[in-house]
Amino acid sequence: MPTLELSYAQQRAQTQQLFIRETLRTLPDSCGAFIRAIEPQTTPLTRSAYVRDLRLFLHFLTNEVPRFGSIDPVLFSDADFNAITVDHIALFNEYLTLYARQDDRTETNQELSKMRKLSTLRSYFAYMFKTARIDRNVALLIDLPKIREKPILRLEIDEMARLLDIAETGDALSERQQKWHERTKARDLAILSLFLGTGIRVSELVGIDIQDVDMELGGFLVTRKGGDQVVLYFPDEVARVLEAYLRERNEIEALAGHQQALFLSMQRRRITVRAVENLVKKYAILAAPLKKKISPHKLRSTFGTNLYHETGDIYLVADVLGHSDVNTTKKHYAAMTDDRRRAAARVVKLREED
């Protein structure tokens, strides 16, 4: 019997599982025990991030802290972890601001990335303390970085229209870009339209297979971050460009292992997240030149903003965007709620004007 082609989500999960397995061979036994303990409640993506963070922490200890400099990371014992102090974790937090990776390239972390890495340590040390491997949990004594709220960067209506127009016509593209545009415009227009018309995540978009799309239903199946599958519905405007792309896609013979992918690269492979990010940047810099950091996530924010303005239903926005906690949605769209309240104040009149 022929081997069934794995879905994108299954391929990613396998890749992450292999990475976890290989990396744990270089880490102490306690790290492996921790990862196995959290497996039932976490996805491979989450566990691979934890493994990366633990590997970085041990690299820091053995290269930056003399007390641990002579220890091979894989040989770290429970006693060694018990010797870690609050000062060591505070130094690690400072180290994360700027450090040299193992391949000698420079890495930086902003507050959000720091918070995630410190949260990994908190979970790991909590496990070590709970299982009596250490007799105190010093990670709890370190405050997590304060995350500064940033205004939502999104496209205005005229910028959205210009973005789609450029993708469709190729106007404003460089001469070199226009040479390829005829071959990619149907795909590019479909991708941009899906972001703006459904609020899909870039990781979800690249994972769509041809059989996931149901044009009669007007929706497609996506695998969310936690692994749940849901149907996202698209408006008629999106349906038209998606149908045009599907006619073109059905004429392309994809490489082995990529036959089911909806969106392909020029090499006839499933398009990557990085390629989609570059695609969005290429058109966005022409459509909204003053907004330097338009990304797939910002197009998703644009959709969320438009949906909230049209419906005023924060729970609907949270559901469509796939937020597990509506408070996440409220936090991002609170400013729009204030705008609506201000508008209400302007409408109410206490006295008739002369």
Kinemage of the C-alpha trace (Angstrom):
@kinemage 1
@onewidth
@group {chain A} dominant
@subgroup {mainchain}
@vectorlist {calphas} color= white
{ca met a 1} P 0.000 0.000 0.000
{ca pro a 2} L 1.283 3.524 -0.767
{ca thr a 3} L 2.444 5.610 2.179
{ca leu a 4} L -0.047 8.356 3.046
{ca glu a 5} L 1.352 11.885 2.892
{ca leu a 6} L 1.513 13.451 6.339
{ca ser a 7} L -0.250 16.734 6.950
{ca tyr a 8} L 1.815 19.831 7.588
{ca ala a 9} L 0.878 19.730 11.290
{ca gln a 10} L 1.985 16.102 11.513
{ca gln a 11} L 5.273 16.847 9.734
{ca arg a 12} L 5.983 19.754 12.100
{ca ala a 13} L 5.154 17.630 15.130
{ca gln a 14} L 7.537 14.912 13.947
{ca thr a 15} L 10.320 17.435 13.307
{ca gln a 16} L 9.859 18.916 16.766
{ca gln a 17} L 9.785 15.487 18.390
{ca leu a 18} L 13.071 14.573 16.713
{ca phe a 19} L 14.617 17.886 17.809
{ca ile a 20} L 13.481 17.299 21.400
{ca arg a 21} L 14.901 13.775 21.396
{ca glu a 22} L 18.258 14.833 19.947
{ca thr a 23} L 18.641 17.856 22.226
{ca leu a 24} L 17.718 15.979 25.400
{ca arg a 25} L 20.705 13.709 24.759
{ca thr a 26} L 22.899 16.736 25.497
{ca leu a 27} L 21.023 17.758 28.659
{ca pro a 28} L 20.786 16.281 32.185
{ca asp a 29} L 18.396 13.438 32.923
{ca ser a 30} L 16.212 15.783 34.955
{ca cys a 31} L 15.437 17.807 31.815
{ca gly a 32} L 14.175 14.687 30.077
{ca ala a 33} L 12.090 13.768 33.114
{ca phe a 34} L 10.597 17.268 33.154
{ca ile a 35} L 9.688 17.151 29.446
{ca arg a 36} L 8.064 13.740 29.860
{ca ala a 37} L 6.084 15.034 32.854
{ca ile a 38} L 4.564 17.925 30.889
{ca glu a 39} L 3.943 15.949 27.681
{ca pro a 40} L 0.240 15.189 28.334
{ca gln a 41} L -0.606 18.898 28.761
{ca thr a 42} L 1.613 20.450 26.073
{ca thr a 43} L 2.197 20.405 22.318
{ca pro a 44} L 5.490 19.397 20.658
{ca leu a 45} L 5.992 23.067 19.767
{ca thr a 46} L 5.782 24.111 23.423
{ca arg a 47} L 8.089 21.313 24.547
{ca ser a 48} L 10.674 22.127 21.866
{ca ala a 49} L 10.686 25.757 23.075
{ca tyr a 50} L 11.227 24.539 26.670
{ca val a 51} L 14.112 22.332 25.542
{ca arg a 52} L 15.754 25.252 23.713
{ca asp a 53} L 15.396 27.466 26.791
{ca leu a 54} L 16.888 24.839 29.126
{ca arg a 55} L 19.777 24.253 26.739
{ca leu a 56} L 20.459 27.997 26.662
{ca phe a 57} L 20.333 28.229 30.473
{ca leu a 58} L 22.852 25.407 30.864
{ca his a 59} L 25.071 26.976 28.197
{ca phe a 60} L 24.972 30.205 30.227
{ca leu a 61} L 25.846 28.441 33.494
{ca thr a 62} L 28.799 26.499 32.070
{ca asn a 63} L 30.209 29.435 30.100
{ca glu a 64} L 29.433 32.455 32.263
{ca val a 65} L 29.385 31.217 35.882
{ca pro a 66} L 32.768 29.998 37.232
{ca arg a 67} L 31.056 27.754 39.808
{ca phe a 68} L 29.741 25.557 36.983
{ca gly a 69} L 32.454 26.082 34.377
{ca ser a 70} L 34.012 22.627 34.705
{ca ile a 71} L 30.739 20.706 34.393
{ca asp a 72} L 29.549 19.174 31.130
{ca pro a 73} L 25.866 20.208 30.788
{ca val a 74} L 24.756 16.602 30.361
{ca leu a 75} L 26.378 15.740 33.718
{ca phe a 76} L 24.553 18.415 35.739
{ca ser a 77} L 23.299 16.707 38.891
{ca asp a 78} L 20.418 17.578 41.181
{ca ala a 79} L 23.018 18.866 43.642
{ca asp a 80} L 24.354 21.248 40.982
{ca phe a 81} L 20.858 22.593 40.335
{ca asn a 82} L 20.399 22.953 44.092
{ca ala a 83} L 23.489 25.179 44.122
{ca ile a 84} L 21.911 27.677 41.696
{ca thr a 85} L 21.079 30.939 43.435
{ca val a 86} L 18.788 33.890 42.797
{ca asp a 87} L 21.847 35.852 41.659
{ca his a 88} L 22.590 33.242 38.974
{ca ile a 89} L 19.083 33.549 37.539
{ca ala a 90} L 19.249 37.361 37.733
{ca leu a 91} L 22.529 37.208 35.779
{ca phe a 92} L 20.839 34.939 33.229
{ca asn a 93} L 18.067 37.504 32.811
{ca glu a 94} L 20.713 40.165 32.140
{ca tyr a 95} L 22.605 37.799 29.822
{ca leu a 96} L 19.511 37.344 27.660
{ca thr a 97} L 19.645 40.995 26.623
{ca leu a 98} L 22.677 40.291 24.430
{ca tyr a 99} L 24.740 37.125 24.091
{ca ala a 100} L 26.754 35.053 21.623
{ca arg a 101} L 25.055 31.873 20.471
{ca gln a 102} L 26.906 28.573 20.131
{ca asp a 103} L 27.414 29.324 16.434
{ca asp a 104} L 29.000 32.672 17.504
{ca arg a 105} L 26.177 34.775 16.106
{ca thr a 106} L 24.819 37.546 18.343
{ca glu a 107} L 21.345 37.128 19.823
{ca thr a 108} L 19.130 39.675 21.589
{ca asn a 109} L 15.867 39.295 23.509
{ca gln a 110} L 13.155 41.821 24.241
{ca glu a 111} L 10.938 41.657 27.327
{ca leu a 112} L 8.486 39.157 25.852
{ca ser a 113} L 11.224 36.683 24.900
{ca lys a 114} L 12.877 37.112 28.296
{ca met a 115} L 9.595 36.454 30.056
{ca arg a 116} L 9.061 33.219 28.137
{ca lys a 117} L 12.555 31.912 28.942
{ca leu a 118} L 12.212 32.805 32.612
{ca ser a 119} L 8.774 31.176 32.657
{ca thr a 120} L 10.423 27.996 31.370
{ca leu a 121} L 12.864 28.107 34.288
{ca arg a 122} L 9.998 28.652 36.724
{ca ser a 123} L 8.201 25.577 35.391
{ca tyr a 124} L 11.379 23.497 35.442
{ca phe a 125} L 12.399 24.502 38.967
{ca ala a 126} L 8.806 23.970 40.168
{ca tyr a 127} L 8.995 20.421 38.808
{ca met a 128} L 12.408 19.858 40.440
{ca phe a 129} L 11.102 21.108 43.784
{ca lys a 130} L 7.858 19.142 43.561
{ca thr a 131} L 9.736 15.905 42.880
{ca ala a 132} L 12.191 16.597 45.742
{ca arg a 133} L 15.202 16.868 43.424
{ca ile a 134} L 16.020 20.291 44.947
{ca asp a 135} L 15.118 21.658 48.368
{ca arg a 136} L 14.217 25.215 47.321
{ca asn a 137} L 12.776 26.950 44.261
{ca val a 138} L 14.867 30.081 43.708
{ca ala a 139} L 13.236 30.763 40.318
{ca leu a 140} L 10.118 31.987 42.129
{ca leu a 141} L 12.128 34.833 43.676
{ca ile a 142} L 12.828 36.466 40.285
{ca asp a 143} L 10.197 38.883 38.994
{ca leu a 144} L 9.187 38.404 35.379
{ca pro a 145} L 9.893 41.363 33.075
{ca lys a 146} L 7.107 43.920 32.761
{ca ile a 147} L 5.648 43.830 29.269
{ca arg a 148} L 5.008 47.285 27.834
{ca glu a 149} L 1.772 47.451 25.922
{ca lys a 150} L 2.244 48.636 22.339
{ca pro a 151} L -0.461 50.155 20.171
{ca ile a 152} L -1.833 47.807 17.535
{ca leu a 153} L -0.129 48.445 14.200
{ca arg a 154} L -2.626 47.814 11.431
{ca leu a 155} L -3.555 48.903 7.935
{ca glu a 156} L -6.221 51.487 7.243
{ca ile a 157} L -8.919 50.790 4.647
{ca asp a 158} L -7.122 52.650 1.853
{ca glu a 159} L -3.844 50.885 2.686
{ca met a 160} L -5.580 47.505 2.539
{ca ala a 161} L -7.003 48.325 -0.873
{ca arg a 162} L -3.613 49.519 -2.124
{ca leu a 163} L -1.924 46.353 -0.820
{ca leu a 164} L -4.338 44.112 -2.730
{ca asp a 165} L -4.176 46.297 -5.848
{ca ile a 166} L -0.377 46.070 -5.968
{ca ala a 167} L -0.504 42.299 -5.508
{ca glu a 168} L -3.049 42.020 -8.326
{ca thr a 169} L -1.520 44.410 -10.860
{ca gly a 170} L 2.171 44.472 -9.982
{ca asp a 171} L 2.169 48.273 -10.113
{ca ala a 172} L 5.018 49.871 -8.110
{ca leu a 173} L 7.032 46.639 -8.079
{ca ser a 174} L 10.619 46.836 -9.286
{ca glu a 175} L 11.485 45.620 -12.773
{ca arg a 176} L 13.077 42.505 -11.291
{ca gln a 177} L 10.024 41.806 -9.090
{ca gln a 178} L 7.659 42.230 -12.035
{ca lys a 179} L 9.442 39.448 -13.938
{ca trp a 180} L 8.212 36.955 -11.353
{ca his a 181} L 4.925 38.657 -10.582
{ca glu a 182} L 2.907 37.048 -13.380
{ca arg a 183} L 3.791 33.624 -11.985
{ca thr a 184} L 2.974 34.445 -8.363
{ca lys a 185} L 0.229 37.092 -8.410
{ca ala a 186} L -2.700 34.669 -8.029
{ca arg a 187} L -0.975 32.984 -5.089
{ca asp a 188} L 0.120 36.247 -3.482
{ca leu a 189} L -3.316 37.824 -3.813
{ca ala a 190} L -4.946 34.727 -2.282
{ca ile a 191} L -2.519 34.736 0.660
{ca leu a 192} L -2.984 38.437 1.418
{ca ser a 193} L -6.759 38.120 1.056
{ca leu a 194} L -6.873 35.212 3.514
{ca phe a 195} L -4.959 37.219 6.120
{ca leu a 196} L -7.200 40.262 5.730
{ca gly a 197} L -10.429 38.308 5.280
{ca thr a 198} L -10.123 35.605 7.950
{ca gly a 199} L -7.440 36.662 10.466
{ca ile a 200} L -5.583 33.385 9.979
{ca arg a 201} L -2.155 32.911 11.600
{ca val a 202} L 0.819 32.533 9.266
{ca ser a 203} L 1.621 29.103 10.748
{ca glu a 204} L -1.964 28.045 10.029
{ca leu a 205} L -1.893 29.410 6.497
{ca val a 206} L 1.222 27.549 5.369
{ca gly a 207} L -0.282 24.337 6.762
{ca ile a 208} L -3.463 24.411 4.650
{ca asp a 209} L -3.825 21.458 2.286
{ca ile a 210} L -5.901 21.500 -0.910
{ca gln a 211} L -8.448 19.079 0.560
{ca asp a 212} L -8.933 21.403 3.553
{ca val a 213} L -10.705 23.961 1.332
{ca asp a 214} L -14.433 23.657 0.653
{ca met a 215} L -15.539 26.315 -1.809
{ca glu a 216} L -19.220 25.343 -1.532
{ca leu a 217} L -19.111 25.699 2.231
{ca gly a 218} L -17.069 28.888 1.938
{ca gly a 219} L -14.543 27.761 4.520
{ca phe a 220} L -11.403 25.799 5.170
{ca leu a 221} L -10.007 23.620 7.933
{ca val a 222} L -7.080 24.938 9.975
{ca thr a 223} L -5.026 23.423 12.771
{ca arg a 224} L -4.711 25.886 15.647
{ca lys a 225} L -1.619 26.343 17.823
{ca gly a 226} L -2.825 23.856 20.420
{ca gly a 227} L -3.578 21.213 17.780
{ca asp a 228} L -7.358 21.720 17.652
{ca gln a 229} L -8.924 21.854 14.192
{ca val a 230} L -11.567 24.457 13.342
{ca val a 231} L -13.267 25.740 10.202
{ca leu a 232} L -12.631 29.367 9.223
{ca tyr a 233} L -15.123 30.938 6.845
{ca phe a 234} L -14.209 33.459 4.180
{ca pro a 235} L -16.255 36.234 2.501
{ca asp a 236} L -17.169 36.244 -1.189
{ca glu a 237} L -14.302 38.597 -2.026
{ca val a 238} L -11.816 36.067 -0.691
{ca ala a 239} L -13.673 33.196 -2.368
{ca arg a 240} L -13.152 34.781 -5.804
{ca val a 241} L -9.381 35.150 -5.520
{ca leu a 242} L -9.019 31.765 -3.823
{ca glu a 243} L -10.972 30.079 -6.619
{ca ala a 244} L -8.757 31.761 -9.220
{ca tyr a 245} L -5.653 30.547 -7.418
{ca leu a 246} L -7.014 27.000 -7.054
{ca arg a 247} L -7.464 26.761 -10.847
{ca glu a 248} L -3.811 27.701 -11.226
{ca arg a 249} L -2.659 25.481 -8.362
{ca asn a 250} L -4.312 22.409 -9.900
{ca glu a 251} L -2.061 22.812 -12.947
{ca ile a 252} L 1.150 22.728 -10.862
{ca glu a 253} L 2.858 19.408 -10.198
{ca ala a 254} L 4.313 19.763 -6.708
{ca leu a 255} L 7.408 17.906 -5.571
{ca ala a 256} L 7.040 14.618 -3.714
{ca gly a 257} L 5.875 15.178 -0.158
{ca his a 258} L 4.310 18.534 -1.069
{ca gln a 259} L 1.506 17.420 -3.391
{ca gln a 260} L -1.272 18.302 -0.929
{ca ala a 261} L 0.040 21.754 0.039
{ca leu a 262} L -2.277 24.577 -0.996
{ca phe a 263} L 0.375 27.273 -1.243
{ca leu a 264} L 3.634 26.435 -3.010
{ca ser a 265} L 6.958 28.213 -3.394
{ca met a 266} L 8.566 28.783 -6.775
{ca gln a 267} L 10.435 25.535 -6.137
{ca arg a 268} L 7.052 23.687 -5.984
{ca arg a 269} L 7.439 22.969 -2.276
{ca arg a 270} L 5.067 23.954 0.525
{ca ile a 271} L 5.661 27.646 1.120
{ca thr a 272} L 7.471 28.463 4.377
{ca val a 273} L 6.587 30.930 7.122
{ca arg a 274} L 9.689 32.976 6.270
{ca ala a 275} L 8.694 33.173 2.595
{ca val a 276} L 5.203 34.394 3.511
{ca glu a 277} L 6.681 37.006 5.878
{ca asn a 278} L 8.919 38.276 3.059
{ca leu a 279} L 5.964 38.291 0.659
{ca val a 280} L 3.889 40.454 3.017
{ca lys a 281} L 6.813 42.804 3.610
{ca lys a 282} L 7.386 43.232 -0.154
{ca tyr a 283} L 3.853 44.475 -0.811
{ca ala a 284} L 3.279 46.275 2.507
{ca ile a 285} L 6.298 48.548 2.148
{ca leu a 286} L 4.796 49.836 -1.098
{ca ala a 287} L 1.217 50.054 0.147
{ca ala a 288} L 2.026 51.675 3.517
{ca pro a 289} L 5.584 53.080 3.323
{ca leu a 290} L 5.328 54.866 6.687
{ca lys a 291} L 4.501 51.605 8.502
{ca lys a 292} L 7.818 49.803 8.520
{ca lys a 293} L 6.896 46.634 10.383
{ca ile a 294} L 3.809 45.274 8.664
{ca ser a 295} L 3.887 41.490 9.019
{ca pro a 296} L 1.384 38.640 8.682
{ca his a 297} L 0.519 39.196 12.349
{ca lys a 298} L -0.261 42.872 11.635
{ca leu a 299} L -2.597 41.835 8.804
{ca arg a 300} L -4.261 39.539 11.348
{ca ser a 301} L -4.597 42.545 13.695
{ca thr a 302} L -6.135 44.507 10.820
{ca phe a 303} L -8.777 41.810 10.408
{ca gly a 304} L -9.430 41.717 14.164
{ca thr a 305} L -9.820 45.490 14.257
{ca asn a 306} L -12.237 45.538 11.322
{ca leu a 307} L -14.301 42.681 12.760
{ca tyr a 308} L -14.563 44.397 16.144
{ca his a 309} L -15.528 47.729 14.568
{ca glu a 310} L -18.257 46.003 12.552
{ca thr a 311} L -19.683 43.808 15.319
{ca gly a 312} L -18.586 45.232 18.672
{ca asp a 313} L -18.474 41.588 19.828
{ca ile a 314} L -15.169 40.914 21.592
{ca tyr a 315} L -16.091 37.264 22.161
{ca leu a 316} L -16.653 36.724 18.446
{ca val a 317} L -13.279 38.334 17.680
{ca ala a 318} L -11.580 36.089 20.255
{ca asp a 319} L -13.245 32.987 18.814
{ca val a 320} L -12.381 33.747 15.183
{ca leu a 321} L -8.795 34.704 16.012
{ca gly a 322} L -8.380 31.524 18.055
{ca his a 323} L -7.535 33.212 21.364
{ca ser a 324} L -7.916 30.702 24.188
{ca asp a 325} L -8.467 33.536 26.684
{ca val a 326} L -10.782 36.417 25.800
{ca asn a 327} L -8.726 38.652 28.104
{ca thr a 328} L -5.938 38.477 25.517
{ca thr a 329} L -8.345 39.903 22.964
{ca lys a 330} L -9.679 42.525 25.352
{ca lys a 331} L -6.161 43.681 26.152
{ca his a 332} L -5.333 44.256 22.481
{ca tyr a 333} L -8.614 45.870 21.481
{ca ala a 334} L -9.359 47.885 24.631
{ca ala a 335} L -8.486 51.148 22.867
{ca met a 336} L -11.297 50.571 20.382
{ca thr a 337} L -13.734 50.090 23.251
{ca asp a 338} L -12.656 53.488 24.555
{ca asp a 339} L -13.248 54.998 21.100
{ca arg a 340} L -16.812 53.672 21.125
{ca arg a 341} L -17.408 55.120 24.590
{ca arg a 342} L -16.087 58.515 23.449
{ca ala a 343} L -18.358 58.364 20.420
{ca ala a 344} L -21.322 57.701 22.726
{ca ala a 345} L -20.413 60.756 24.806
{ca arg a 346} L -20.371 62.953 21.699
{ca val a 347} L -23.834 61.780 20.626
{ca val a 348} L -25.645 62.544 23.909
{ca lys a 349} L -26.940 66.118 24.225
{ca leu a 350} L -28.180 67.538 27.523
{ca arg a 351} L -29.614 70.774 26.078
{ca glu a 352} L -30.729 71.836 22.664
{ca glu a 353} L -28.250 74.230 21.099
{ca asp a 354} L -29.551 77.647 20.123
